[in-house]
Amino acid sequence: MGELETRDTAKGRARIISLAEAAEIIGTSYPTAVRLAESGELKAFRIRKPWRTSDAACDEFVRRQFELQALRCRSRAQGR
């Protein structure tokens, strides 16, 4: 996979995954993934009780976090 590419299935669609799988992908604990889903930071939905998201939503979340961190680093560097 290249630079922050979206993982796609052979059919070209994102794969639906559990929040436990999402937590592994984004490098957090399961409770943190639940908080991210509840706050809307990680796009997710519920089917009855369990939360679900997609691998593409995880990729988007990670991409946004990289962008936010880059902005913070740039603003700190300009403030020096």
Beta strands, then each sheet from edge to edge (+ up, - down):
strand 1: 16-18
strand 2: 45-46
strand 3: 51-54
sheet 1: 1+ 3- 2+
end
